[in-house]
């Protein structure tokens, strides 16, 4: 498996959770409901980069969680 050596997201970049429910159609934009900001990044020799994201969950809780690169999307 080839390991990716570059980051797709910058620190302080606004992101959304890729599998988060989409906003209702009246908002006229397909943005995730769970959005946050990248507050950390990690790079490894044996796996792709991961990101520490601070976001507000759909139930209103503030969460900080390490997420794989393919689990977040740029806003």
C-alpha positions in Angstrom: 0.0 0.0 0.0 1.3 3.4 -1.0 1.3 5.9 1.9 0.3 9.4 1.1 3.0 12.0 2.2 1.1 15.3 1.8 -1.8 16.9 3.6 -5.1 17.7 1.8 -6.3 20.0 4.6 -4.7 23.0 6.3 -4.6 23.8 10.0 -7.6 26.1 10.9 -9.4 25.0 7.7 -13.2 24.6 8.0 -14.3 21.0 7.2 -17.4 18.9 7.4 -17.9 15.2 8.3 -18.2 13.3 5.0 -21.0 11.0 6.2 -22.9 13.6 8.1 -26.5 14.1 7.1 -27.0 16.9 4.6 -28.9 20.1 5.3 -32.6 20.2 4.2 -33.2 21.3 0.6 -34.4 24.7 1.5 -30.9 25.7 2.5 -30.0 25.2 -1.2 -26.6 23.8 -0.5 -25.4 20.2 0.0 -23.3 20.9 3.2 -22.9 18.4 6.0 -24.8 19.3 9.2 -21.7 18.5 11.3 -19.0 21.0 10.6 -15.8 22.0 12.4 -12.2 23.1 12.1 -8.9 21.3 11.7 -6.9 21.8 14.9 -4.2 19.2 14.3 -2.6 16.9 11.8 -0.6 13.7 12.0 1.7 12.0 9.5 2.8 8.4 9.7 5.2 6.2 7.9 2.7 3.4 7.5 -0.7 5.0 6.9 -2.3 8.1 5.4 -2.6 11.4 7.3 -5.2 12.0 10.0 -6.7 15.2 11.3 -7.8 16.4 14.7 -11.1 18.1 14.1 -13.1 20.2 16.6 -16.8 20.1 15.6 -20.3 20.4 16.9 -22.2 17.1 16.7 -25.8 17.0 15.4 -26.9 16.7 19.1 -25.1 19.9 20.0 -22.1 18.5 21.8 -18.6 19.9 21.1 -16.3 17.1 20.1 -12.5 16.8 19.3 -11.7 13.7 17.3 -9.0 12.2 15.1 -10.4 11.4 11.7 -9.0 9.8 8.6 -8.6 12.1 5.6 -11.4 10.4 3.7 -13.8 11.1 6.6 -13.8 14.9 6.1 -14.6 17.2 3.3 -13.6 20.8 2.6 -16.2 23.5 3.0 
